[in-house]
Amino acid sequence: MGIVLVCLILGLAIVIERIVYLNMATTNSNKLLKNIEDSLSAGGVEAAKEICRNTKGPVASIFYQGLDRSHEGIEMVEKSVVSYGGVQMGLLEKGISWISLFIALAPMLGFMGTVIGMIGAFDAIAAAGDISPAVVADGIKVALLTTVFGLIVAIILQIFYNYIVAKVDSIVNDMENASISLIDILVKHDLSKK
């Protein structure tokens, strides 16, 4: 049961870190796009890059990479945005596989505890030389508790895992939509010719 508890503690530590990271990675893309468009009109690419540097989150980082290559043409901006989007997506998904591992391990360890507990119950029966319900019931109860605990740990971590995956998907969709809007803004300002 102690190993299952370790799975819970490690899993929750990763969950908390990911939730904090993902919440910090969320950006108001519409506001950022408006600020960038205003900056491009007023101060050019350098002013827009400065806004990206001062804004946290993957969307601003992707925008910075695109703006940094705006003098090379729209195709280069698109390639840069797509490439750096992949890098940012990897950072968003970091550590999620560990949560899946603990989701799979906890019930298996619980079942293993049940099997070990049942072996102990049969040893108690053999030592007592009697199959009385009192001898068997205590060993079976302890054995089944490890399974229950393993399942509870897996359920808790699965709920958080699904939340984190949904949050990552939401941020990635926002990154993709915002990137398309950035390209449209750059085409509108025709920066490749400046």
Secondary structure by P-SEA (a helix, b strand, c coil): caaaaaaaaaaaaaaaaaaaaaaaaccaaaaaaaaaaaaaacccaaaaaaaaaacccaaaaaaaaaaaaccccaaaaaaaaaaaaaaaaaaaacaaaaaaaaaaaaaaaaaaaaaaaaaaaaaaaaaaccccaaaaaaaaaaaaaaaaaaaaaaaaaaaaaaaaaaaaaaaaaaaaaaaaaaaaaaaaaccccc
